[in-house]
Amino acid sequence: MQTETGDAVDKLAAYMRAKQIGQRDLAKRIEKDQATLSRYLSRKSTPNVTTANKIALATGGAVKPSDWEQDDG
């Protein structure tokens, strides 16, 4: 079963709040700039597979790569 991108965004935002991690810090961890991470969080862009894997590593698995998959149906 695929999830909507919004689920990943919600999970990522919740993780950042819980761990008190700012966009700039997380962006460095995933080797992106803050503006790119902001686009992910505002649902204007979706990370590619490589970046989704980096997000999974940076969040300790709280946001899985599969969370970013979109249901095109």
ABEGO torsion letter per residue (X at the ends): XBBBAAAAAAAAAAAAAAAGBBAAAAAAAAGBBAAAAAAAAAGABBBBAAAAAAAAAAAGGABBAAAABBBAX
